[in-house]
Amino acid sequence: MLTVGRARKEVAMNLSTPDPAERTYNRIFYRGRRPTRLGRWVNKLTGWYAASGLPPNIMAVLEVRGRKSGQTRSNPIVVATIDGKRYLVSMLGPESDWVKNVEAVQGDAVIHRGARHRVHLVLVPPHERAPVLREYVRIASSGRLHFPVAVGAPLSEFEKIAADYPVFRIDAI
C-alpha cells in the first residue's frame, strides 16, 4: 500500500510548474497552490452550501481533524464516482492542507452532505489515478482549471500528471 507521506515525496519533485489556474481569473482565489483570503472565504460559503445537501449532488464537505490544532477542518470537495466507487482529488496537489491532515489521521474523516458520514480515505496509487482524474476534470468545473489537461483529453494525458495529484478512494465505515 502506498502511504501519503511517500507519495508526497514522489510528487513534490513533479510539481515544479506553477498552478495552471493562476494564469486565469482564479489567481484572486489561489496563489502558490494555496487559497488566498478571498479563496478561503469562498470555500467557507461553498462548504456551507454543499453541506446543506443542495444540488449539485457531486459537492460535499470533507471534515478532518487538523494535524496541528486538533480542531475539525472543513473543505468543500467534489466527489467523483467511477464504477460505483467514490473518490476525492486534491486539485492543489500533495501539499494541500486537507491532504496532510488526512495523512495525519490515517484516513479517518467525515463526508458532510445533508448528513454526516464517517469514512476512511485510502490513497490510490499513481498508476490507478488517471481514470479518476479524467472524471474529476469532467465534472468539477472550477477545479479543472488547476489541471494542465483539457476536458476530454485521452487517458494517456492524465497518466502523465497522475503522480502530481493525490486521489483518495472513499470507503464507508
C-alpha positions, 0 to 999 in steps of 0.5 A: 500500500502506498502511504501519503507521506511517500507519495508526497515525496514522489510528487513534490519533485513533479510539481515544479510548474506553477498552478495552471489556474493562476494564469486565469481569473482564479489567481484572486482565489489561489496563489502558490497552490494555496487559497488566498483570503478571498479563496478561503472565504469562498470555500467557507460559503461553498462548504456551507452550501454543499453541506446543506445537501443542495444540488449539485449532488457531486459537492460535499464537505470533507471534515478532518481533524487538523494535524496541528490544532486538533480542531475539525477542518472543513473543505468543500470537495467534489466527489467523483464516482467511477464504477460505483466507487467514490473518490476525492482529488486534491486539485492543489496537489500533495501539499494541500492542507486537507491532504496532510491532515488526512495523512495525519489521521490515517484516513479517518474523516467525515463526508458532510452532505445533508448528513454526516458520514464517517469514512476512511480515505485510502490513497490510490496509487499513481498508476490507478489515478488517471481514470479518476482524474479524467472524471474529476476534470469532467465534472468539477468545473472550477477545479479543472482549471488547476489541471494542465489537461483539457476536458476530454483529453485521452487517458494517456494525458492524465497518466502523465500528471497522475503522480502530481495529484493525490486521489483518495478512494472513499470507503464507508465505515 
